[in-house]
Amino acid sequence: MSELDEIKVLVLGNSAVGKSSIIVKYIDNKFSLNYMSTLGIDFKQKNIKLKNGKEISLRIFDTAGQERYKSVAFSFIKKADGIILMYDITNKSTFEAINDWIKNISEFGKENLSIVLVGNKCDKSEERAVSIEEGKEKSNEYKIPFFETSCKDGINVQETFDKIIEEILKKGSWSSSGDYQNLSNNGHKKGCC
């Protein structure tokens, strides 16, 4: 059996924005309110089938958001093919930290690195501290795709991962644009909240 080509996606953002939650929802379709804070780095893996029939191995790295672990995250930025950059829509400071995360990604990441911006916890719209418009403005500023997600309700979780894979394949030298096949929703987009 031949070894699969591997894509490495790093999930970054401040502590408690839902990095572990989005990974577990995508891989295992589960959600819990009681995740332990990630210490250092953790990862999960999933095989994805492309339109051309080729399979790839998607490795998703979960980083600790605490300040003391940022150097660990920076070392993984260097190895990442794509980054899902998250903030919590109910916590303005996590959104304000996006500029610093982008600066670090620019400093440590590969040239032409794929990034998707995610505002998580859109199921808590009554506690919203960051508007959808602010999220869209930030994504336009950095020219990166944007989603609001709810890991609890499964809103835009699959779409976020579909988009980061699509962006990586579009920019990658080993695969041509359009190879990725969204197997879960047949290309239909869901709205958010």
Secondary structure, DSSP 8 states (H G I E B T S, - for coil): ----EEEEEEEEESTTSSHHHHHHHHHH----S------SEEEEEEEEEBTTS-EEEEEEEEE--SGGGHHHHHHHHTT-SEEEEEEETT-HHHHHTHHHHHHHHHHHS-TT-EEEEEEE-GGGGGG--S-HHHHHHHHHHHT--EEEEBTTTTBTHHHHHHHHHHHHHHH-SSS-TT-B---SSTT------
